[in-house]
Amino acid sequence: MNESSALIARLKRIATTGMPTQGDGRPDDAWLTQGMAKAQLHEIFATVDDSASGAGFAVASTLAARAAPVMWLRTAASERQGGRLHATGLVEMGLDVTSLVLGLVDDEASLLRAAADAARCHGLGTLVMESWGRAPGIDLTATRRLMLAAEASGVTILSLRVGAEPVPSAAASRWQVASCRSRPLEADAPGKPAFDIELLRRRGGQAGLRWRVEWNRDAYFFDQTAFALGDPAALPGAGIPVAADRAAADDAATSVRRTG
């Protein structure tokens, strides 16, 4: 059994339920409580400085959609630049890390091959495919193949693009994510994770929409109430880190790791 087949078999073992799909035509703000439309490919863009926010938004969107188990694929270069995923931060977001499988691959070509295999796994809820920089291989042809696989299997694919510029793709939607100020908790403790979200593109629907939201980890939804009310008490830089210090990524790592 090759490595990709072993990963798929592993995901099937931890899957507990089949994930229903939902089509286009949802309300503009449906993602706040339902996450991204399932069985589709979606792109999430973030600058290098906002890479943790991009990752946090991917995790939160997965939880809002109740789309576990999760496979997170990233290249060795991504891990060197962004640091390893921080299990404590993922738990603070509300993710059950026993439902997460992390795959570390050598390069962009390996990333696309592994993603194509994982996207065909009917027992998988969400595939996060993380890339840093331009990543020219993630083009219209590659994204079309991933979209077809997602539609056939029911898997939701989130292509997390850090430090990249949007290019033509077959993705159903494209999002730009940045961190923003959040409300302080009691005793001036840092507030809940907060995001500034822009919908850059949506197939068959309106784009150019923006939201400023907090992540409610207890109820699994994005809350825009505080920002709609214009709460003046906000702390800069509040949020939950989902990537550890970059220095940790210098150690040798196995090609596949399961958290927990």
C-alpha positions, 0 to 999 in steps of 0.5 A: 500500500503506498503512502497516499492509500495508507492516509486515505485508509486512516481517514476512513477509520476515524470518520464517524458519519457521511457528510451531506453536501449543499449546493449554490444559492445560499444567502450571502451570510450563510457561511457565518453559521454554516461554514463554506458550501460543502463538496466544493473548492474554496480559496483562502488568501492571507498575507505572510503577516496574517498567515495565522489568521488565515489558518484560524479562519480555515479551522473555524470555517470547518467547525462551522460546517461540522465538516470533520474529520480534517486532513491538513496537507502542507509542504516542508517549505510551508512548515519552515516558513510558517511554523508547525501547527500548534495543537493548543491553539487548535483546541482553543479554536474548538477543534477535536485534534483526534479528528485531524490528520496532518500530512507533510510533503516535500514540494508543490507537486507532491502536495497536489498529488496527495490532495487529489488522492485525499479529495476522493476519500468519501469519509473525509469532511474537509481537506485543507491544502496549505501553500506559501508563495506563488505556487504556480502549479495550483492553476486553473487545470489543477483546481478544476480537477480538485473541484471535480473530485470534491463534487464527486466525493462530498469533501470540502477543500480549503486551499489556504494560500499564504503570501500569494496573489489570486490567479484564475481558478475553478474555486467556488469562492475566494476569500481574503482574511486578515486579523482585526481588533477583538473585544476584551474579556473580563480583567482585560484578557485577550478577546475571542479570535477576530477576523476581517473577511472579504469575499473576493469572488463567488461563482454565480453570486455577488462578490466584494462583500466584507465582514468583521467577525468574532469566532464563537468556539462554544456555538461554532459560528462567526459572530458579527454582533459586536462589530455591528454595534461599533463596540469602542472597547477593542484590543489590538492583536487578540487571537489564538495562535495556530502556528508554533514558533518557526524555530520548532520547524527546524527539527526533522519531521516525519512525513505524516503525523496524527495529532493527539 
